Structure formats: structure tokens, C-alpha cells
């Protein structure tokens, strides 16, 4: 039978750490919501004029797009069949790209609209016979008003007939309009791009051999890569450019920089450490992929059988600046199964191993990877059902009802973390946990439970993540998506809540690399993303968007078998050379609950998204020595009793902050 943590709360244990858990509570705490008004969005495609074409002269003057205004960006694109002669530079325009595709020539130019514009001539003196010279003008709105309005220019050409594959676009900042601009040569055939690209232009002309102008765009809120589009149709010769139009929103400035860590799950730890070649392949890949931490599956039986090999490997890894964690994970470790005993025995085995090892040979921590959803014989979570729909009168497998099954399972999950933290912290080990990212939105509802942490606050009902995070030094959020934007979205809730804690629980977004998991879930299965470079690029982009958040210091790769096979496969058996010493990390105590004892007021609550850094949002009153305790985006600061904007950009919406102070 499970012990109800409300009726019999577990004792709160303070782990070994720098400092003490006996922190004085603030006199006053108040929560506010700051409303941010909208600013300019990403650039947009405005439209195009008619295709201009000739088969008899060397000059064509295509019409401008309708409805343009000052600071719109005009793009001219042109093709000349049968000519390898460079185009003349159109008057007032700046070259984007101009190159040969077999025996043909393609080119693009841009100009910022001055408020009054006229169509200009496009000239290619190499046009001969009845070959086609064609051009078209189009426009973009919302780009930056000074300097080059685009970034990430990439080109592609196909001189032999095949299928159009397009050009990938990688942006480096917020609010971009990614664009693929493709010129089909020798045919005037309509087509459709693949998602996430949206078609903006598909027009052409048939005379003189024919051509077709395609423009497809994709709006980017974050810095990320949009893969090349596939356009239907075989026997295609084309020239193309890809680029990202830069919006007027300010760029993100990161200060101060943070040290990032990267973890890798190694479920076949005992197999890897059995041979020199396999050890070296793993450690060399750690160096190549900037992996700083290894989560190695470690049971009491494996420790007994492989202690010498573990000490040798751990010391070799530590010499490379790579920390080794113990790892365990099994649905059967919950109390509706075998219970905590086997898991505790594995942690205790690592503790005993460390006690008999040198510093370099030790494990730095222990991670558990225990997820509560139903699998196999375990059916007490009741998969696929929102909590409000669970029966409160019947249907229980473990308890009397479905609702109690889930409630007691969630309490068990919290208790598991509390007791694991107790064991780890007492022995000076970091404690980590791999957690799913759906606890804030499971079929439209959060997963909650009621639990008494023994801190004097009594039993509290809240999201299970909030219960668990207070006992965990490092959380690996199992994001398991294959785009930077989805990685960013998956940890928003966890990041915001972790930033409330003092110190913040560390959050790491995680990716899957194994084959057979599914497209969009694993990089091993997602077309266009099946390389280590693509996966690491997405992680880098996603982490950059949380650079101002103290909680997000980690990324994680699951798992070694998948990552080893992901292109290019890991095969280096040379002995890796030590380059740095491992960095230290604090084992934090279990968090105490902070309670409010007073009132603070804020005079104003609405600012524009375009607000500059240091502009005052409002004046604080009530108490003295105001401190901004919770601001997960680090968008605000307090200066001389004023709440001010601290950094840019701020996206439209409502932002929760918390302020504390001493009583007056």
C-alpha cells in the first residue's frame, strides 16, 4: 500500500551544499501582471507586378508591384535563356546574386522604396536569336529601414533536368521572413511548395523557351532553419536563392553569458566500458559534440560486476572535463509496481562506489528516468484521459477510483523524488530527473496532486512539476521534437516555474536521435534533419532564445546508440587527449517555501513592445528595498523604486512578475 504523503509527510532533508537552507523569509511579497502592447511583426510578402518578357531585344522593363510605400523592399528577378552574360545592374538597385545555370543566366537585385518609384529596365546584352529575356518585380514590407535588409543568403542551381529541391534558409534572429526564390528555366509550369513554406508567387511566360518565377515564404519568430522545399515536377532546370528578410524588431542581446552543459544518455554503459575502442569512440564523440555529462545506466549488480572498469572510464572521462552520472529508469519503480527499493539500492551502490574511489573515479550525481504513464502491466495513470474526466466513483486499478489512481500515483512520483534527493544530497551527489513536458497540458489540463512537503505550509495542490522540481538539481525535459521553435515552446512552462526557485532548478531541453521513433520526434527519422550538425544547430538556436533565463543551462541527447549512428557515424577509436578539468556544480538543498506577509503596489502596468531599455513601467510602493524575485524572461529590473524595462525584445502578451520588500 502507498503511504499517503498528506497523512504521513516525509521529513524534509537538507542536502550538503554551499550555504544554508535557513534563509530569512521576506516581509512582503506581491505578484503583478505587466501587459505588453504589440510592435511590428515579421516582414511580409506584399505582391508582384506582371511578368515582363521579350524574345527580340536585350531590354525589358517589368511593372512594379501595386500598393508599395516608403521603406518597402523591391526585388527584381530576371532570367535570360541561352546567355551566360552577366546582367547590367539596374539603376538604383543592389545586386543580391547573378550566376549561370548551364547555358542560361539568372539574377536578383533589391532596392529600398524611397516613397516615389518607377519601373526600371533590366538588360542582358547576351540575349540572342529568339531566346527569352524575362523579369518580374515584387515587394516585401516590414523590413529594417537601414542597411542590408536580408541575411543568410544561399544559392542553388540545377543545370540538368531533375526535381526542384530548393534552398534551406537559416535565420540568426527574431522575426524573419524566410524566402525561397526559384526561377524555373525552359518551362512555364505551375507547382506547389512543401510545408512549412507558403506559396506567394507562381507566374511565368511561355515564349522563347519559357520560364516560371516561384516565391515561397515562411515566417520565423525565432532564429532557426527552414529546410529546402520540394516543388512537384520532374525535368526541371532552375536557379534559386534563399534568404531571410530582417524585421524591424530589435535583436536579442545576451548578458551575461552562461556556461552551457550537454548530457547524453548511455543505457549500454557496461558494454561500452568493456572495450577500449568503444570507450574511445564515445569519449571522442563527447569532445566533438560538446557533451559535458554522461548519464550511465548503473545498477547495484552492474557496479559489483564492473567496478574496476567503471573507475577507469570515469577517470578517463573526468580528465576530459566530462562528468559521469549514475542512471536508473523503470516504470516498475513506482509503488503500484515493485516500489522504490531496487532504485534506492542502485543509488546506494553508487554512493558506496564513490566512497571507495578517488575523486577522479567518482560519479558526480544520479539521474532517475521514471515516467508514470501506463505501459505493459501498469495501468494506474489511465493514459489519454484528462484529469477532470477520470471517474471519481469507480474504475480504479490500484485505488478505489480512476481519479484516486492518478492522484496517488502522482504523490508517489513526488515522494520518489523527495527520497532520492535525500539519499543523493546527503552523499554529496547531484540529483537529476528526466521528466515529460506535458504535465502543464495533458489533454488540455495540468497534471496536479496534493502533497505536504513538511515545510510548515501544509498540504498544497499544484502541478506535479512544481512538487518535483523543488527536490531536483537538474531536470532533463524530454522535449523530443525536431525544430528549434518546438524545442523553445516545449520548455516554456518548466523554465518559467524553475526560475521562481532560489536557486533555480536547472532545465535542459532534450532531443531524440534513435531510428524508428517517428518523423518529427526523432532526428534519426526526420527527413532533412538526419545529421548531428542539424540536431546541434537546432539546440544551439533554442538555447540562445533562453539565454537570459538562469534556469536553462542544459541540452541533452537521447541516446548514445542513436547519436553514435546519426550521420556522420561515430567511429574514432583514437585515444582522446585531455584538454580541460571538469567543472564543479553545487549540490543544492531542498527548497523552503516562501510566504507573503504584506502588500506592495505598482502604479502602472502597460507598456508598448517598442519600449526602450530603462523606460519606467511604474513606481513601486509599500515596504522598502524592493527586489524583483520572479521574472522568468528577465525583461524587467528595479531601479530606485521604479520597475523598468531591462532588455529587448519583448513579445506582446501578459508577463507575471513577483516583487518582495522589507516591511516599512
N, C-alpha and C positions, 0 to 999 in steps of 0.2 A: 504494500500500500504506500502511496506517496504521502510524504509529510507535508501538510498544508503550511506554507511559509507565513500565512497570516496568523494561524493559530499558534504556530511554534516558530517564530522568526529566528533565522540563523544569526549568530553573533557576528558583528562587523569586525573584520580583522584589518589592521593597518599593516601594509607591507613595508619592507625595508626600503628606504628611499632617502634622497637628499631632502632635508626639511622635515616638517611635521604635519600631521593632519589636523592638529588643533588650531585651526585658523579662526580668528575672531569674525563673527558674522557682522555684516554692515548694519547700520541702524535703519537705513531707508533703502528700499528697492522699488522701482516703478518701471512699468512697461509702456512703450509708446509705439505707435504706427506712423511711419513717415510715408506720405504719398508722393510719388514721383510722376510728374507730367511727361507727356510724350515729346520726343525730339524727332529729328529726321530719321527715316528708316534707311534700309539699304538702297542703293541705286536701283532704278527700274528701266526696263526697255520701253522706249517711247513710241517708236514706229519707224516706218521706212517710206521713202519715195519710190516711184516706179523704176523698174529696171530700164537703164539706157543701153542701147545696143547698136552696133554698126558692123557691116561687113565690107565697107567700101573706103573708109577713111581712117586716119590714125587718132582721131579725137572724138570723145563722147562726153556730153555734159548731163549727168543724171540729176533729176529733180531732188530737192531737199525734202525731208520728212515734214509733214504738216504739224502745226501746234508747238513749235520749238520756242524757247525763251532763253534769255541770257544765262550763261553758265551750263546749259545743256552741252553734252559732248556729241559732236558729229563724227560719224565713222564713214569713211569712203572705202569701198572694197571694189576690186577690179580683176578681170581675167582677160588675157589675150591668148587665144589659141594659135598654135603654130609659131610662137615667138619666144625667144629666150632673151629678149632685150628688156632691160630694166625700165620701169615706168618713169616718166618725168614726175617730179614732186609737184603735186597740185598746189596752187598758190594759197599760202596761209596755213597749210597743213603740216603735220609732223608725221614722219614715217613710223609705222608700227612694224611691218615686215614686208619683204619683197623677195620672192625666190622662184626658181624654176621647178616645175613638175614635169619631168620628161622634156618634151618639146614645147611646153606651154609656160606661161608666166602668170603669177598671182601676186596681189599686193593689197595692203590695208594701210590707211592713214587716219589720223584723228585731228580734231580742232575743237577748241572751246568756243561756244557761241558767244558773240560779242553783244548781242541784242539786235543786231541787223546783219543778216547774212544773205548771200546769193549763191546759187549753184556755180560750181567751178568745173573747168574742163579736166578730164582725165586723158592723158596722152601716152600712147605707146608707139614709137616710131618704127618698131619692128613688125607691125601688123601688115601682112601681105595677102595678095590674092583675094579670096572671098572668106578668109578666116575671120572669126568673131572677135570683136572687142566689146566687152560689156562691163558695166559698172552700176553700183547702187549705193545710195546714201541712206543712213539710218541714224537714230539718235538715242542717247541714254540720259536720264535725268537723276539728279541727286548725288552726283559725284563731287569730289573735292573741287574747290574753286581755284586752287593754285597748284602748280606743279603737274607732274605726270599723273593722270587720273586712274591708272591701272597698275597692277603688279602681276607677278607670276606668269609672264609671257612664255608660252610654249608653242612650238610649231610642229606640224606633221605633214607629210606628203605621201602620196601613193601614186607612183608613176606607171604601175601595171594594174590592170583591171582586177579588182577583188571586192571585198566588203568593207565599207567605211567603218573604221574603229574609233575615229575622233581623237581628242586630246584631253588628258586629265588636267585639272586645274587645282592648284594648291594655294590657298589664301594664307596670309600671315596675320590677319587681324579681324576685328569685328565688322559686321555689316558690309559684306561684299556682295557683288553680283557676279558670280562666275559665269563665263560665257565661252561657248564653243562656236566659232565662226568658220563654216566649212564651204568651200567652193567646189562644186562638182563639175568636172570638165568633160565635154564631149557628149553630154546628155542633159535633157531638161525633164527630170523625173522627180515627182514628189516623194517624200519619205517622212518618217516619224522617229524622233529620238527616243531612247530608253530612259526610264526614270533613274535619278531624280531630275533629269533635265526636262524643261518645258519648252515647247517649240514657240518661237516668236516670229520667225520668218521662214518662208519656203516658197521662193519665187524664182523664175528664170526666163530664159528665152531660147527658142529652138533654131534660129537662123545661124548659118556659118559653122555648124557643128554642135551648137547648143551648150548651155551651161545652166547651173542651178545654184542659187545662194541660200544657204541654210544658216539660221541663227537659233541657238538653244541656250537658255539661261537657267541658273539655279541660285536662289537666294541663300546666303550664308550668314547666320547670326554669329558664328564663331569661326576661328581660324581652323580650317580643315581641308581635306582633299575630296574633290568630287571626281569620281572615276570617269574615264572616257565613255562617250555614248556610242552605242551601236545603232547605226542607221540602216534600216532594211534596204536590201537591194544589192545584187551581185554586179560584177563587171563595172566597177566604179573606179575612176581616176579622180583624185582630188588633192587639193591643198587646204590646210586648215591652220588656224591659230586658236589657242586657248589662253584666257587671261581672266583676271578678277578686277572688276571696277571698284574703286575705293569710295566708300560713302563718307559723308561729312562728319560722322561721329568721331570723337577723339579716340586715340589709341589707348590701350591699357599700358600703364607704366608700373612696373613691379618694384616695390621697395619695402622692406629689404628682401634680398634673395633668400631662398630656403634651401637646405640640403635635402635632396630627394633620395629616397631609398626604393629599391625594387626587389620584390620577393619572387621566388619560384618554388612551386610545389614539386617535391621529389618523392613520389609514392614508392618507387623501387630503390630506395636508399641502400638497403642491404646488398642488392645486386650491383649497384654502381660502385660501391666501395670495395667490391670483391676483386676487381682487376685494375691495374694501373692505367690501362688505356681508357676505360670507361670513366674513371676519376678525372683523368686529364681532359677528356672531351667535355665533361660537364664544367669543369673549372675554367677552361679556355672560353667556353661559351658564356659563362658568367662575366668574364672580362669583356668580351665582345659586345654583350647586350646590357652592360652596366647593371648587372644583377648583384645586389649587395647582401641579400639574405636568402637562405635556403630553408624551406620547411620540409624536413626529412621525416618520413614515416618511421616512428620509433615505438616499439612495444617492449615490455619487460623481457619477453623471450628473445627478441632481436638484440637487445642490449647485452644479455647474457651470452648470446652466441657470437656476437660481433664486436665486443668492447674494444679489442686492440685495433681492429680496422677502423672503427669509429673515431678513436683517438687520433689515429694517423691522419684520417681525412679531415677531421675538424681542425687540426693544427695546420694542415696544408691550406685549407680554405681561409682560416683566420690570418695566415701570413699574406694572403692576397687581399685582405680587407673585406672578406666575405664571412658573415656570421651564419652559424648553423643553429636552427631551432629543432626541437623535437616536435612531432606531429602525430595526432591521432584523430580519427573520424569514423563514426559508425552510428547509424540510426538506432542500433540496439543499445546504445549507452544511456538512453532515456529510461525513466523509471517504469514506463509501460513495457519495457523490454528487460534487458539484463541489469539495468541500473548503472550507477556511477563507478562501481568497484573496479572493473577492468581498466577504465580510463584513469582512475586515481593510481592504480598500480603502475601504469605506464609513466605517469608524471613522477611518481616516487622513484621509479627506476632511473629516470634522467637525473633527478636530484642526487641519488646515490652515486651515479656515474660521475657527476661533476665533483662530488666530494672526494673522489679517488683520482681526480685528473688534475693536470696542470691548467693554468689559466688559458693557454692557447688551445687545449684539447676540449674545453667545456662547451656545452650548448648554452646559447645566450638566453633562450626562452623556450616556451612550449605553446604551440597553437592547437586549438581544437577545431574540427570541421564537422560539427554535428548539426544536421538540419532536421527540423521536426516534421516536414510533410510525410504523408503516407507513402510507404514503399514496402513491397513484399508482405510480410505478416503484420506489419504495423499500420493500423488504420484509425488511430485516435485523433488525428488532425482534421480529418474529413475534408480532403482535397476538393478544391473547386467551389467551395461554398463560402459566401461572405458571412462574417460572424453573426450579423443580425438575422440571417436566415437559418442558422443552426437551431435545431429543436431544443427547447428548454424544458420539455416534458418527457422525452423518450429518445431512443436511438443511440444511447451511449454504448461504447465498447469497453471502456475502462472504468468510467464513472457512470452515473445514472442516466445522463443525457448527453446529446451531442455537444451542447454548449459547455457543459462541465468537462467533457473530454478535452476540448481545446483549452479551456481556462487552466485546468490542472497541468496539461502538457506545457503550456507557456510558463507557468510558475516553475515547473520542473526545469525548464530551459534556463530561467534566471538563476535558480538555485545551483544548477550545474556550474554556471559562470562564477557565481559567488564563491563556491567551494574550490574551484580550480584556481581562482585568483588567490585565495588564502594559501593554498599549497605553494604556488609559484612565488608570490611576493615574500613569503617567509624564508624561502630559499634563495632570494635574490634573482629570480628568473623573471624575465618579461613574460606577460601573458597575452596571447593573441587569440583571435577567433575569426573564422570565416563565416560571414552572415549573408543571407539573401537580401536583395534590395527591395523586396515587395512588402515589407512589414508596414510601410506607410500607406500602401494602396493595394490591398488584396481584394480583388473583385469590387473595387470602389470604396473599400473601407480599411481603416488601420487595423492591425492585429494588436490587441491590448490584453492586459491581465492586471490583476490586483495583487500587490506584493508589499510586504513590510520589510524594509531593509535594516531595521533595528537601529535607526539613527534618531529616533525620537519623533519622527514625523508621522508615525503610524502607517497603516496600510494605504497605499495610493494606487489608483487605477490610471494607467497611462500606456502609451505604446511600448511594446515589449523591447524595442530597441533602446529606449531610454533607461529601462531597468538594467539591460545587459551592458550598455556602454560604460556605466559607472564602474564596472569591475574589469574593464578590458583596456590594456595599454595600446594595442594595435588591432584595428578591425580591417579585415580584407573583405570589402564589399564585392560580392560576386556579380559584377555588372553583366558580363558575358554578352556584349554587343560588338558590332564591328564598324562603328563610325565614331568619330570624335564627338559629334554632337550628342549622340545617345549615351556615350560614356559620361559626358558632362551632366546630362539630365538624370542619370540613374543614381547619382550620389548627392543630389541637392538636399534632400531631406536629412540624410545622415550627416552631411557636412554642417548644415545649419545647427543641428542639435548638438553635435560634438563640440562646436565652437563655444557653446554655453558653459562647458565644463572647465574647471580650473585645476590642473592644466587640461587642455583639450585632449580627448581621446583621439589618437591618430587614425585617419581613414585612408584606405588605399583602394582605388578602383582597380578592377581585375578583368583580364581578358582570357578567353579560352582559345587554345590552339590545336586541339585534337581533331582528327578527321572523323566524320561520322556523327558529329553532334548536330549539325544543321547550318545552312546558309543564314547569315545574319546573326548567328550566335557564336560561331567559331571562325577564326581566321583561317583555319585549315580547310573550311568548306565554302568560304565566300569568294566568289569569282572577283578577280581584280585585287584581292587583299591577301592572297596566299603566300606572303613573304614575311620574313621577320622585319624587314625595313618598313613595310606598310603598317604592321601592327605597332611597332615602336613609334612611328610618326604620329599615329592617332593618339597614343598615350601621351606623347610629348605635348601635342596640341591641347588635349583635355586638361592635363595638369597645369598648363600655362593659364587657363581660364580661372583656376582656383589659386593662383599664386599669392593672392592677398589673404587667403584663409589659413590660419595656423593649423587647422586640423588635417589638411590634405598634404601629406608629406610622402605618400607611398603610391606605387603602382605594383601590380602583381601579374604573374604569368602562370597560367594553368595549362598543362603541367609539363614536366621535363620530357616525357615521351613525345608529346605533341610538338613542343618547341624544338626539340632535337631534330625532328623530321621536317619541320617547316622550312621552306626554301630560304637561303641555301642550307642544306642539311649540316648539322654539326658533326665534324669528323676529325678535328685537330687533336692528335694524340701526343703532341709535344708537351714536355713538362712546362707548365706555366711559371712565369717568373714573378716573384713578389714585387709589388710596386708601392704598397701603402699599408699602414697599420689599420686594424679595424677601429671604427669609431664607437664611442660609448653612447649609451642611452639610459635615461633614468627609469628605474622601476618605481612607478608612482603608487601612492597609497590609494585605497578606495575612497571615493569622493564623499564628502559630507554634504548634507542638504542645507542650502542657504534659504532662510525665511525672511520675509519682509516685515518691517516694524515701523511703518510710517508712510508719508506721502510726498511725492515730488511732482511738480507740474512743469509742463512745457508750453510756451506761449504760442508757438506756431507749428504747423505740421505738413505744409505743402510747398514743394519747390519744383522748379522746372528741371527736366532732364538735362537741359543745356547749362544748368547752373555751374559756375566755375568753382574750382577748388578754393576753399576757405570762405565761401559765401555762407552767411549765417542762416540756419534753418529756423532757429528760435532761441529764446532765452529760458534757462532752467531756474526754477525757484523751489524752495523747500529744502532745508538742510544746507550743508556746505561741503566743499571738497568733492564735487560730483565726479564720478568715474563711470565711463562707458563700459559696462560689464558684458553686454551681449550685442554684437553687431557682426554677424557671420560674414557679410560681404566686405567688411572693413571700409564702408562707404562714408562713415561719419567720424567726428572727433569732437572733443570738448575743449574749448579754449576760453578761459576767463568767464566761465559760466554760460557760454554760448555753445549750442550744438551747431557744428559747421560741417560742410561737405569736405571729405578727406581725400577722395580720389575719384577718378573718372574712368570709364563711362558708367553711368547709372542707367539701367533699363527701366522703362515705365512699369509701374506697379506699386504695391504696398510693401514696406520694409519694417519688420519688427526689430526694435532695439530695447535694451534694458539699461537703466541708469541707477547707480547706487550713490549714497551720500552718508555723511555723518549727520546725526540729529543736531539741529541748531541749538 
